[in-house]
Protein backbone atom coordinates (compact mmCIF):
# COMPACT_ATOMS: atom_id res chain seq x y z
CA UNK A 1 0.00 0.00 0.00
CA UNK A 2 1.31 3.45 -0.87
CA UNK A 3 1.78 6.01 1.89
CA UNK A 4 -0.62 8.43 0.17
CA UNK A 5 -3.43 5.87 0.70
CA UNK A 6 -2.81 5.94 4.43
CA UNK A 7 -4.82 8.47 6.47
CA UNK A 8 -2.97 11.20 8.37
CA UNK A 9 -2.45 10.75 12.13
CA UNK A 10 -5.10 13.42 12.85
CA UNK A 11 -7.62 11.59 10.64
CA UNK A 12 -6.86 8.36 12.50
CA UNK A 13 -7.38 10.06 15.88
CA UNK A 14 -10.72 11.53 14.80
CA UNK A 15 -11.89 8.22 13.32
CA UNK A 16 -10.86 6.25 16.41
CA UNK A 17 -12.71 8.56 18.80
CA UNK A 18 -15.83 8.63 16.64
CA UNK A 19 -15.91 4.86 16.09
CA UNK A 20 -15.34 4.05 19.77
CA UNK A 21 -18.06 6.50 20.83
CA UNK A 22 -20.48 4.99 18.31
CA UNK A 23 -19.78 1.42 19.45
CA UNK A 24 -19.85 2.08 23.20
CA UNK A 25 -22.32 4.97 23.41
CA UNK A 26 -19.83 6.79 25.65
CA UNK A 27 -17.97 10.05 25.11
CA UNK A 28 -14.35 9.65 24.02
CA UNK A 29 -12.71 12.61 25.75
CA UNK A 30 -9.04 12.36 24.84
CA UNK A 31 -6.30 10.18 23.42
CA UNK A 32 -3.51 9.50 25.92
CA UNK A 33 -1.42 7.17 23.77
CA UNK A 34 -1.01 6.87 20.00
CA UNK A 35 1.37 4.86 17.84
CA UNK A 36 1.68 3.36 14.39
CA UNK A 37 2.18 -0.41 14.43
CA UNK A 38 2.94 -3.09 11.83
CA UNK A 39 -0.79 -3.88 11.68
CA UNK A 40 -2.10 -0.29 11.66
CA UNK A 41 -2.53 1.91 14.71
CA UNK A 42 -2.78 1.47 18.48
CA UNK A 43 -4.35 4.09 20.75
CA UNK A 44 -5.36 4.47 24.36
CA UNK A 45 -8.52 6.56 24.60
CA UNK A 46 -9.92 8.12 27.79
CA UNK A 47 -13.70 7.72 28.01
CA UNK A 48 -16.32 9.18 30.35
CA UNK A 49 -18.16 6.09 31.64
CA UNK A 50 -20.33 7.59 34.36
CA UNK A 51 -20.92 11.30 34.90
CA UNK A 52 -21.21 12.39 38.54
CA UNK A 53 -21.46 15.61 40.52
CA UNK A 54 -18.97 16.95 41.33
CA UNK A 55 -17.21 16.28 38.04
CA UNK A 56 -14.06 15.10 39.85
CA UNK A 57 -16.04 12.03 41.01
CA UNK A 58 -17.03 11.00 37.47
CA UNK A 59 -15.88 7.52 36.43
CA UNK A 60 -13.39 7.46 33.56
CA UNK A 61 -11.90 4.52 31.69
CA UNK A 62 -8.94 3.92 29.43
CA UNK A 63 -9.63 1.84 26.34
CA UNK A 64 -6.93 0.20 24.23
CA UNK A 65 -8.08 0.64 20.62
CA UNK A 66 -6.65 -1.13 17.57
CA UNK A 67 -7.17 0.18 14.04
CA UNK A 68 -6.19 -1.17 10.64
CA UNK A 69 -3.86 0.86 8.34
CA UNK A 70 -6.87 2.74 6.90
CA UNK A 71 -8.04 3.81 10.37
CA UNK A 72 -10.96 1.39 10.74
CA UNK A 73 -11.46 0.08 14.27
CA UNK A 74 -10.65 -3.63 14.52
CA UNK A 75 -10.87 -4.09 18.28
CA UNK A 76 -10.99 -2.41 21.67
CA UNK A 77 -10.89 -3.32 25.35
CA UNK A 78 -11.10 -1.46 28.64
CA UNK A 79 -7.73 -1.55 30.40
CA UNK A 80 -8.53 0.47 33.52
CA UNK A 81 -11.21 2.45 35.32
CA UNK A 82 -10.70 5.42 37.64
CA UNK A 83 -12.28 8.51 39.18
CA UNK A 84 -11.54 11.65 37.18
CA UNK A 85 -10.02 13.46 40.16
CA UNK A 86 -7.55 10.69 41.08
CA UNK A 87 -3.91 10.75 40.05
CA UNK A 88 -2.52 7.44 38.85
CA UNK A 89 0.80 6.99 40.67
CA UNK A 90 1.33 3.43 39.43
CA UNK A 91 1.57 4.04 35.69
CA UNK A 92 4.33 6.39 34.50
CA UNK A 93 3.48 8.73 31.67
CA UNK A 94 -0.22 8.72 32.51
CA UNK A 95 -0.76 5.27 30.97
PDB file as gemmi writes it, atoms N, CA and C in Angstrom:
CRYST1    1.000    1.000    1.000  90.00  90.00  90.00 P 1                      
ATOM      1  N   UNK A   1       0.841  -1.176   0.000  1.00  0.00           N  
ATOM      2  CA  UNK A   1       0.000   0.000   0.000  1.00  0.00           C  
ATOM      3  C   UNK A   1       0.889   1.242   0.000  1.00  0.00           C  
ATOM      4  N   UNK A   2       0.552   2.207  -0.789  1.00  0.00           N  
ATOM      5  CA  UNK A   2       1.313   3.449  -0.866  1.00  0.00           C  
ATOM      6  C   UNK A   2       0.989   4.336   0.321  1.00  0.00           C  
ATOM      7  N   UNK A   3       1.994   5.134   0.742  1.00  0.00           N  
ATOM      8  CA  UNK A   3       1.782   6.012   1.887  1.00  0.00           C  
ATOM      9  C   UNK A   3       0.657   7.004   1.661  1.00  0.00           C  
ATOM     10  N   UNK A   4       0.424   7.441   0.412  1.00  0.00           N  
ATOM     11  CA  UNK A   4      -0.620   8.428   0.168  1.00  0.00           C  
ATOM     12  C   UNK A   4      -2.011   7.842   0.414  1.00  0.00           C  
ATOM     13  N   UNK A   5      -2.146   6.506   0.413  1.00  0.00           N  
ATOM     14  CA  UNK A   5      -3.430   5.872   0.702  1.00  0.00           C  
ATOM     15  C   UNK A   5      -3.709   5.798   2.196  1.00  0.00           C  
ATOM     16  N   UNK A   6      -2.690   6.027   2.977  1.00  0.00           N  
ATOM     17  CA  UNK A   6      -2.813   5.938   4.429  1.00  0.00           C  
ATOM     18  C   UNK A   6      -3.346   7.262   4.983  1.00  0.00           C  
ATOM     19  N   UNK A   7      -4.311   7.222   5.901  1.00  0.00           N  
ATOM     20  CA  UNK A   7      -4.818   8.471   6.472  1.00  0.00           C  
ATOM     21  C   UNK A   7      -3.756   9.150   7.335  1.00  0.00           C  
ATOM     22  N   UNK A   8      -3.901  10.456   7.513  1.00  0.00           N  
ATOM     23  CA  UNK A   8      -2.970  11.198   8.368  1.00  0.00           C  
ATOM     24  C   UNK A   8      -3.218  10.816   9.829  1.00  0.00           C  
ATOM     25  N   UNK A   9      -2.244  11.043  10.702  1.00  0.00           N  
ATOM     26  CA  UNK A   9      -2.454  10.752  12.132  1.00  0.00           C  
ATOM     27  C   UNK A   9      -3.678  11.463  12.709  1.00  0.00           C  
ATOM     28  N   UNK A  10      -3.918  12.706  12.323  1.00  0.00           N  
ATOM     29  CA  UNK A  10      -5.097  13.418  12.853  1.00  0.00           C  
ATOM     30  C   UNK A  10      -6.397  12.772  12.376  1.00  0.00           C  
ATOM     31  N   UNK A  11      -6.429  12.289  11.142  1.00  0.00           N  
ATOM     32  CA  UNK A  11      -7.620  11.593  10.643  1.00  0.00           C  
ATOM     33  C   UNK A  11      -7.842  10.300  11.424  1.00  0.00           C  
ATOM     34  N   UNK A  12      -6.758   9.600  11.727  1.00  0.00           N  
ATOM     35  CA  UNK A  12      -6.855   8.357  12.499  1.00  0.00           C  
ATOM     36  C   UNK A  12      -7.407   8.650  13.894  1.00  0.00           C  
ATOM     37  N   UNK A  13      -6.894   9.695  14.539  1.00  0.00           N  
ATOM     38  CA  UNK A  13      -7.377  10.061  15.880  1.00  0.00           C  
ATOM     39  C   UNK A  13      -8.868  10.375  15.857  1.00  0.00           C  
ATOM     40  N   UNK A  14      -9.297  11.172  14.896  1.00  0.00           N  
ATOM     41  CA  UNK A  14     -10.720  11.528  14.799  1.00  0.00           C  
ATOM     42  C   UNK A  14     -11.586  10.296  14.558  1.00  0.00           C  
ATOM     43  N   UNK A  15     -11.138   9.434  13.636  1.00  0.00           N  
ATOM     44  CA  UNK A  15     -11.893   8.220  13.325  1.00  0.00           C  
ATOM     45  C   UNK A  15     -11.980   7.300  14.530  1.00  0.00           C  
ATOM     46  N   UNK A  16     -10.881   7.144  15.244  1.00  0.00           N  
ATOM     47  CA  UNK A  16     -10.861   6.251  16.409  1.00  0.00           C  
ATOM     48  C   UNK A  16     -11.834   6.729  17.477  1.00  0.00           C  
ATOM     49  N   UNK A  17     -11.798   8.026  17.787  1.00  0.00           N  
ATOM     50  CA  UNK A  17     -12.711   8.565  18.803  1.00  0.00           C  
ATOM     51  C   UNK A  17     -14.157   8.407  18.383  1.00  0.00           C  
ATOM     52  N   UNK A  18     -14.456   8.721  17.129  1.00  0.00           N  
ATOM     53  CA  UNK A  18     -15.832   8.633  16.642  1.00  0.00           C  
ATOM     54  C   UNK A  18     -16.328   7.190  16.625  1.00  0.00           C  
ATOM     55  N   UNK A  19     -15.493   6.259  16.158  1.00  0.00           N  
ATOM     56  CA  UNK A  19     -15.907   4.859  16.085  1.00  0.00           C  
ATOM     57  C   UNK A  19     -16.097   4.257  17.472  1.00  0.00           C  
ATOM     58  N   UNK A  20     -15.202   4.569  18.413  1.00  0.00           N  
ATOM     59  CA  UNK A  20     -15.338   4.047  19.768  1.00  0.00           C  
ATOM     60  C   UNK A  20     -16.597   4.600  20.428  1.00  0.00           C  
ATOM     61  N   UNK A  21     -16.858   5.891  20.258  1.00  0.00           N  
ATOM     62  CA  UNK A  21     -18.062   6.502  20.830  1.00  0.00           C  
ATOM     63  C   UNK A  21     -19.319   5.867  20.246  1.00  0.00           C  
ATOM     64  N   UNK A  22     -19.321   5.606  18.953  1.00  0.00           N  
ATOM     65  CA  UNK A  22     -20.482   4.989  18.311  1.00  0.00           C  
ATOM     66  C   UNK A  22     -20.722   3.574  18.818  1.00  0.00           C  
ATOM     67  N   UNK A  23     -19.652   2.810  18.991  1.00  0.00           N  
ATOM     68  CA  UNK A  23     -19.782   1.423  19.451  1.00  0.00           C  
ATOM     69  C   UNK A  23     -20.174   1.317  20.919  1.00  0.00           C  
ATOM     70  N   UNK A  24     -19.623   2.185  21.759  1.00  0.00           N  
ATOM     71  CA  UNK A  24     -19.854   2.076  23.205  1.00  0.00           C  
ATOM     72  C   UNK A  24     -20.989   2.971  23.701  1.00  0.00           C  
ATOM     73  N   UNK A  25     -21.319   4.018  22.954  1.00  0.00           N  
ATOM     74  CA  UNK A  25     -22.322   4.975  23.411  1.00  0.00           C  
ATOM     75  C   UNK A  25     -21.784   5.923  24.465  1.00  0.00           C  
ATOM     76  N   UNK A  26     -20.459   5.936  24.645  1.00  0.00           N  
ATOM     77  CA  UNK A  26     -19.829   6.794  25.647  1.00  0.00           C  
ATOM     78  C   UNK A  26     -18.958   7.842  24.964  1.00  0.00           C  
ATOM     79  N   UNK A  27     -18.747   8.959  25.655  1.00  0.00           N  
ATOM     80  CA  UNK A  27     -17.970  10.055  25.107  1.00  0.00           C  
ATOM     81  C   UNK A  27     -16.477   9.769  25.197  1.00  0.00           C  
ATOM     82  N   UNK A  28     -15.809   9.790  24.055  1.00  0.00           N  
ATOM     83  CA  UNK A  28     -14.353   9.655  24.021  1.00  0.00           C  
ATOM     84  C   UNK A  28     -13.776  11.051  24.229  1.00  0.00           C  
ATOM     85  N   UNK A  29     -13.160  11.275  25.400  1.00  0.00           N  
ATOM     86  CA  UNK A  29     -12.712  12.615  25.754  1.00  0.00           C  
ATOM     87  C   UNK A  29     -11.330  12.982  25.235  1.00  0.00           C  
ATOM     88  N   UNK A  30     -10.403  12.042  25.273  1.00  0.00           N  
ATOM     89  CA  UNK A  30      -9.044  12.364  24.839  1.00  0.00           C  
ATOM     90  C   UNK A  30      -8.304  11.092  24.462  1.00  0.00           C  
ATOM     91  N   UNK A  31      -7.183  11.281  23.772  1.00  0.00           N  
ATOM     92  CA  UNK A  31      -6.304  10.181  23.415  1.00  0.00           C  
ATOM     93  C   UNK A  31      -5.023  10.359  24.210  1.00  0.00           C  
ATOM     94  N   UNK A  32      -4.694   9.372  25.057  1.00  0.00           N  
ATOM     95  CA  UNK A  32      -3.515   9.505  25.923  1.00  0.00           C  
ATOM     96  C   UNK A  32      -2.305   8.751  25.384  1.00  0.00           C  
ATOM     97  N   UNK A  33      -2.514   7.918  24.368  1.00  0.00           N  
ATOM     98  CA  UNK A  33      -1.417   7.171  23.772  1.00  0.00           C  
ATOM     99  C   UNK A  33      -1.770   6.903  22.322  1.00  0.00           C  
ATOM    100  N   UNK A  34      -0.761   7.014  21.433  1.00  0.00           N  
ATOM    101  CA  UNK A  34      -1.009   6.873  20.000  1.00  0.00           C  
ATOM    102  C   UNK A  34       0.263   6.408  19.318  1.00  0.00           C  
ATOM    103  N   UNK A  35       0.188   5.300  18.567  1.00  0.00           N  
ATOM    104  CA  UNK A  35       1.374   4.856  17.841  1.00  0.00           C  
ATOM    105  C   UNK A  35       0.986   4.063  16.604  1.00  0.00           C  
ATOM    106  N   UNK A  36       1.839   4.136  15.602  1.00  0.00           N  
ATOM    107  CA  UNK A  36       1.676   3.357  14.394  1.00  0.00           C  
ATOM    108  C   UNK A  36       2.333   2.004  14.637  1.00  0.00           C  
ATOM    109  N   UNK A  37       1.657   0.939  14.236  1.00  0.00           N  
ATOM    110  CA  UNK A  37       2.176  -0.411  14.429  1.00  0.00           C  
ATOM    111  C   UNK A  37       2.314  -1.099  13.069  1.00  0.00           C  
ATOM    112  N   UNK A  38       2.842  -2.313  13.074  1.00  0.00           N  
ATOM    113  CA  UNK A  38       2.943  -3.087  11.831  1.00  0.00           C  
ATOM    114  C   UNK A  38       1.569  -3.377  11.239  1.00  0.00           C  
ATOM    115  N   UNK A  39       0.558  -3.516  12.117  1.00  0.00           N  
ATOM    116  CA  UNK A  39      -0.793  -3.879  11.678  1.00  0.00           C  
ATOM    117  C   UNK A  39      -1.716  -2.682  11.494  1.00  0.00           C  
ATOM    118  N   UNK A  40      -1.248  -1.471  11.775  1.00  0.00           N  
ATOM    119  CA  UNK A  40      -2.102  -0.291  11.656  1.00  0.00           C  
ATOM    120  C   UNK A  40      -1.774   0.737  12.712  1.00  0.00           C  
ATOM    121  N   UNK A  41      -2.677   0.892  13.667  1.00  0.00           N  
ATOM    122  CA  UNK A  41      -2.529   1.907  14.711  1.00  0.00           C  
ATOM    123  C   UNK A  41      -2.990   1.346  16.048  1.00  0.00           C  
ATOM    124  N   UNK A  42      -2.387   1.847  17.130  1.00  0.00           N  
ATOM    125  CA  UNK A  42      -2.779   1.473  18.482  1.00  0.00           C  
ATOM    126  C   UNK A  42      -2.933   2.756  19.296  1.00  0.00           C  
ATOM    127  N   UNK A  43      -4.070   2.890  19.963  1.00  0.00           N  
ATOM    128  CA  UNK A  43      -4.348   4.086  20.747  1.00  0.00           C  
ATOM    129  C   UNK A  43      -4.868   3.697  22.120  1.00  0.00           C  
ATOM    130  N   UNK A  44      -4.688   4.589  23.078  1.00  0.00           N  
ATOM    131  CA  UNK A  44      -5.360   4.474  24.362  1.00  0.00           C  
ATOM    132  C   UNK A  44      -6.244   5.708  24.477  1.00  0.00           C  
ATOM    133  N   UNK A  45      -7.540   5.481  24.616  1.00  0.00           N  
ATOM    134  CA  UNK A  45      -8.525   6.555  24.605  1.00  0.00           C  
ATOM    135  C   UNK A  45      -9.179   6.646  25.980  1.00  0.00           C  
ATOM    136  N   UNK A  46      -9.261   7.871  26.498  1.00  0.00           N  
ATOM    137  CA  UNK A  46      -9.920   8.116  27.787  1.00  0.00           C  
ATOM    138  C   UNK A  46     -11.398   8.407  27.530  1.00  0.00           C  
ATOM    139  N   UNK A  47     -12.258   7.669  28.235  1.00  0.00           N  
ATOM    140  CA  UNK A  47     -13.700   7.718  28.009  1.00  0.00           C  
ATOM    141  C   UNK A  47     -14.416   8.056  29.308  1.00  0.00           C  
ATOM    142  N   UNK A  48     -15.452   8.895  29.218  1.00  0.00           N  
ATOM    143  CA  UNK A  48     -16.320   9.181  30.352  1.00  0.00           C  
ATOM    144  C   UNK A  48     -17.342   8.056  30.442  1.00  0.00           C  
ATOM    145  N   UNK A  49     -17.237   7.218  31.486  1.00  0.00           N  
ATOM    146  CA  UNK A  49     -18.159   6.086  31.637  1.00  0.00           C  
ATOM    147  C   UNK A  49     -19.382   6.428  32.463  1.00  0.00           C  
ATOM    148  N   UNK A  50     -19.207   7.249  33.497  1.00  0.00           N  
ATOM    149  CA  UNK A  50     -20.330   7.594  34.364  1.00  0.00           C  
ATOM    150  C   UNK A  50     -20.135   9.005  34.885  1.00  0.00           C  
ATOM    151  N   UNK A  51     -21.020   9.908  34.481  1.00  0.00           N  
ATOM    152  CA  UNK A  51     -20.919  11.301  34.900  1.00  0.00           C  
ATOM    153  C   UNK A  51     -21.517  11.466  36.292  1.00  0.00           C  
ATOM    154  N   UNK A  52     -20.764  12.139  37.170  1.00  0.00           N  
ATOM    155  CA  UNK A  52     -21.212  12.389  38.540  1.00  0.00           C  
ATOM    156  C   UNK A  52     -20.999  13.846  38.900  1.00  0.00           C  
ATOM    157  N   UNK A  53     -21.651  14.257  39.981  1.00  0.00           N  
ATOM    158  CA  UNK A  53     -21.464  15.607  40.523  1.00  0.00           C  
ATOM    159  C   UNK A  53     -20.869  15.432  41.910  1.00  0.00           C  
ATOM    160  N   UNK A  54     -19.735  16.075  42.209  1.00  0.00           N  
ATOM    161  CA  UNK A  54     -18.975  16.955  41.326  1.00  0.00           C  
ATOM    162  C   UNK A  54     -18.256  16.161  40.239  1.00  0.00           C  
ATOM    163  N   UNK A  55     -17.835  16.890  39.213  1.00  0.00           N  
ATOM    164  CA  UNK A  55     -17.207  16.279  38.042  1.00  0.00           C  
ATOM    165  C   UNK A  55     -15.973  15.451  38.398  1.00  0.00           C  
ATOM    166  N   UNK A  56     -15.275  15.832  39.459  1.00  0.00           N  
ATOM    167  CA  UNK A  56     -14.065  15.101  39.847  1.00  0.00           C  
ATOM    168  C   UNK A  56     -14.376  13.679  40.327  1.00  0.00           C  
ATOM    169  N   UNK A  57     -15.639  13.379  40.591  1.00  0.00           N  
ATOM    170  CA  UNK A  57     -16.040  12.032  41.009  1.00  0.00           C  
ATOM    171  C   UNK A  57     -16.547  11.183  39.844  1.00  0.00           C  
ATOM    172  N   UNK A  58     -16.585  11.744  38.641  1.00  0.00           N  
ATOM    173  CA  UNK A  58     -17.031  10.998  37.469  1.00  0.00           C  
ATOM    174  C   UNK A  58     -16.107   9.806  37.227  1.00  0.00           C  
ATOM    175  N   UNK A  59     -16.675   8.708  36.736  1.00  0.00           N  
ATOM    176  CA  UNK A  59     -15.876   7.524  36.428  1.00  0.00           C  
ATOM    177  C   UNK A  59     -15.377   7.592  34.997  1.00  0.00           C  
ATOM    178  N   UNK A  60     -14.072   7.452  34.860  1.00  0.00           N  
ATOM    179  CA  UNK A  60     -13.393   7.463  33.563  1.00  0.00           C  
ATOM    180  C   UNK A  60     -12.852   6.064  33.301  1.00  0.00           C  
ATOM    181  N   UNK A  61     -12.527   5.798  32.050  1.00  0.00           N  
ATOM    182  CA  UNK A  61     -11.903   4.522  31.691  1.00  0.00           C  
ATOM    183  C   UNK A  61     -10.930   4.746  30.550  1.00  0.00           C  
ATOM    184  N   UNK A  62      -9.887   3.937  30.539  1.00  0.00           N  
ATOM    185  CA  UNK A  62      -8.941   3.923  29.427  1.00  0.00           C  
ATOM    186  C   UNK A  62      -9.239   2.700  28.582  1.00  0.00           C  
ATOM    187  N   UNK A  63      -9.392   2.922  27.283  1.00  0.00           N  
ATOM    188  CA  UNK A  63      -9.632   1.836  26.343  1.00  0.00           C  
ATOM    189  C   UNK A  63      -8.455   1.713  25.401  1.00  0.00           C  
ATOM    190  N   UNK A  64      -7.954   0.495  25.228  1.00  0.00           N  
ATOM    191  CA  UNK A  64      -6.933   0.196  24.226  1.00  0.00           C  
ATOM    192  C   UNK A  64      -7.684  -0.054  22.927  1.00  0.00           C  
ATOM    193  N   UNK A  65      -7.366   0.712  21.890  1.00  0.00           N  
ATOM    194  CA  UNK A  65      -8.082   0.645  20.622  1.00  0.00           C  
ATOM    195  C   UNK A  65      -7.099   0.273  19.513  1.00  0.00           C  
ATOM    196  N   UNK A  66      -7.467  -0.704  18.705  1.00  0.00           N  
ATOM    197  CA  UNK A  66      -6.652  -1.134  17.568  1.00  0.00           C  
ATOM    198  C   UNK A  66      -7.377  -0.757  16.276  1.00  0.00           C  
ATOM    199  N   UNK A  67      -6.623  -0.189  15.333  1.00  0.00           N  
ATOM    200  CA  UNK A  67      -7.173   0.178  14.042  1.00  0.00           C  
ATOM    201  C   UNK A  67      -6.310  -0.407  12.934  1.00  0.00           C  
ATOM    202  N   UNK A  68      -6.945  -0.677  11.786  1.00  0.00           N  
ATOM    203  CA  UNK A  68      -6.187  -1.167  10.638  1.00  0.00           C  
ATOM    204  C   UNK A  68      -5.459   0.009   9.981  1.00  0.00           C  
ATOM    205  N   UNK A  69      -4.629  -0.232   8.951  1.00  0.00           N  
ATOM    206  CA  UNK A  69      -3.862   0.856   8.336  1.00  0.00           C  
ATOM    207  C   UNK A  69      -4.717   1.990   7.769  1.00  0.00           C  
ATOM    208  N   UNK A  70      -5.989   1.710   7.426  1.00  0.00           N  
ATOM    209  CA  UNK A  70      -6.874   2.745   6.898  1.00  0.00           C  
ATOM    210  C   UNK A  70      -7.615   3.505   7.995  1.00  0.00           C  
ATOM    211  N   UNK A  71      -7.405   3.120   9.253  1.00  0.00           N  
ATOM    212  CA  UNK A  71      -8.043   3.815  10.366  1.00  0.00           C  
ATOM    213  C   UNK A  71      -9.380   3.246  10.797  1.00  0.00           C  
ATOM    214  N   UNK A  72      -9.707   2.030  10.336  1.00  0.00           N  
ATOM    215  CA  UNK A  72     -10.960   1.390  10.744  1.00  0.00           C  
ATOM    216  C   UNK A  72     -10.725   0.573  12.010  1.00  0.00           C  
ATOM    217  N   UNK A  73     -11.602   0.755  12.997  1.00  0.00           N  
ATOM    218  CA  UNK A  73     -11.458   0.076  14.271  1.00  0.00           C  
ATOM    219  C   UNK A  73     -11.585  -1.436  14.085  1.00  0.00           C  
ATOM    220  N   UNK A  74     -10.621  -2.171  14.608  1.00  0.00           N  
ATOM    221  CA  UNK A  74     -10.645  -3.629  14.516  1.00  0.00           C  
ATOM    222  C   UNK A  74     -10.836  -4.294  15.866  1.00  0.00           C  
ATOM    223  N   UNK A  75     -10.664  -3.531  16.953  1.00  0.00           N  
ATOM    224  CA  UNK A  75     -10.869  -4.089  18.283  1.00  0.00           C  
ATOM    225  C   UNK A  75     -10.627  -3.049  19.360  1.00  0.00           C  
ATOM    226  N   UNK A  76     -11.227  -3.282  20.521  1.00  0.00           N  
ATOM    227  CA  UNK A  76     -10.990  -2.412  21.669  1.00  0.00           C  
ATOM    228  C   UNK A  76     -11.246  -3.192  22.948  1.00  0.00           C  
ATOM    229  N   UNK A  77     -10.623  -2.721  24.040  1.00  0.00           N  
ATOM    230  CA  UNK A  77     -10.889  -3.320  25.351  1.00  0.00           C  
ATOM    231  C   UNK A  77     -10.588  -2.290  26.428  1.00  0.00           C  
ATOM    232  N   UNK A  78     -11.341  -2.362  27.509  1.00  0.00           N  
ATOM    233  CA  UNK A  78     -11.095  -1.459  28.639  1.00  0.00           C  
ATOM    234  C   UNK A  78      -9.911  -1.993  29.414  1.00  0.00           C  
ATOM    235  N   UNK A  79      -8.923  -1.120  29.684  1.00  0.00           N  
ATOM    236  CA  UNK A  79      -7.730  -1.549  30.400  1.00  0.00           C  
ATOM    237  C   UNK A  79      -7.673  -1.020  31.827  1.00  0.00           C  
ATOM    238  N   UNK A  80      -8.444   0.017  32.132  1.00  0.00           N  
ATOM    239  CA  UNK A  80      -8.525   0.467  33.517  1.00  0.00           C  
ATOM    240  C   UNK A  80      -9.706   1.411  33.689  1.00  0.00           C  
ATOM    241  N   UNK A  81     -10.101   1.572  34.943  1.00  0.00           N  
ATOM    242  CA  UNK A  81     -11.212   2.447  35.317  1.00  0.00           C  
ATOM    243  C   UNK A  81     -10.763   3.267  36.516  1.00  0.00           C  
ATOM    244  N   UNK A  82     -11.160   4.548  36.568  1.00  0.00           N  
ATOM    245  CA  UNK A  82     -10.696   5.416  37.639  1.00  0.00           C  
ATOM    246  C   UNK A  82     -11.621   6.614  37.799  1.00  0.00           C  
ATOM    247  N   UNK A  83     -11.547   7.267  38.970  1.00  0.00           N  
ATOM    248  CA  UNK A  83     -12.283   8.514  39.180  1.00  0.00           C  
ATOM    249  C   UNK A  83     -11.498   9.643  38.541  1.00  0.00           C  
ATOM    250  N   UNK A  84     -12.193  10.569  37.910  1.00  0.00           N  
ATOM    251  CA  UNK A  84     -11.542  11.650  37.178  1.00  0.00           C  
ATOM    252  C   UNK A  84     -10.555  12.422  38.051  1.00  0.00           C  
ATOM    253  N   UNK A  85     -10.859  12.651  39.289  1.00  0.00           N  
ATOM    254  CA  UNK A  85     -10.018  13.464  40.158  1.00  0.00           C  
ATOM    255  C   UNK A  85      -8.837  12.741  40.777  1.00  0.00           C  
ATOM    256  N   UNK A  86      -8.638  11.466  40.473  1.00  0.00           N  
ATOM    257  CA  UNK A  86      -7.551  10.691  41.084  1.00  0.00           C  
ATOM    258  C   UNK A  86      -6.332  10.633  40.184  1.00  0.00           C  
ATOM    259  N   UNK A  87      -5.172  10.907  40.776  1.00  0.00           N  
ATOM    260  CA  UNK A  87      -3.914  10.750  40.050  1.00  0.00           C  
ATOM    261  C   UNK A  87      -3.542   9.277  40.036  1.00  0.00           C  
ATOM    262  N   UNK A  88      -2.921   8.837  38.973  1.00  0.00           N  
ATOM    263  CA  UNK A  88      -2.519   7.440  38.849  1.00  0.00           C  
ATOM    264  C   UNK A  88      -1.016   7.346  39.079  1.00  0.00           C  
ATOM    265  N   UNK A  89      -0.606   7.032  40.305  1.00  0.00           N  
ATOM    266  CA  UNK A  89       0.803   6.991  40.669  1.00  0.00           C  
ATOM    267  C   UNK A  89       1.503   5.727  40.183  1.00  0.00           C  
ATOM    268  N   UNK A  90       0.746   4.724  39.770  1.00  0.00           N  
ATOM    269  CA  UNK A  90       1.333   3.427  39.432  1.00  0.00           C  
ATOM    270  C   UNK A  90       1.705   3.274  37.963  1.00  0.00           C  
ATOM    271  N   UNK A  91       1.305   4.187  37.114  1.00  0.00           N  
ATOM    272  CA  UNK A  91       1.570   4.042  35.689  1.00  0.00           C  
ATOM    273  C   UNK A  91       2.282   5.282  35.171  1.00  0.00           C  
ATOM    274  N   UNK A  92       3.579   5.228  34.971  1.00  0.00           N  
ATOM    275  CA  UNK A  92       4.329   6.387  34.496  1.00  0.00           C  
ATOM    276  C   UNK A  92       3.823   6.857  33.145  1.00  0.00           C  
ATOM    277  N   UNK A  93       3.887   8.163  32.939  1.00  0.00           N  
ATOM    278  CA  UNK A  93       3.482   8.732  31.674  1.00  0.00           C  
ATOM    279  C   UNK A  93       1.981   8.822  31.505  1.00  0.00           C  
ATOM    280  N   UNK A  94       1.221   8.607  32.588  1.00  0.00           N  
ATOM    281  CA  UNK A  94      -0.224   8.717  32.509  1.00  0.00           C  
ATOM    282  C   UNK A  94      -0.912   7.505  31.906  1.00  0.00           C  
ATOM    283  N   UNK A  95      -0.154   6.457  31.582  1.00  0.00           N  
ATOM    284  CA  UNK A  95      -0.760   5.274  30.967  1.00  0.00           C  
ATOM    285  C   UNK A  95      -1.050   4.223  32.002  1.00  0.00           C  
TER     286      UNK A  95                                                      
END                                                                             
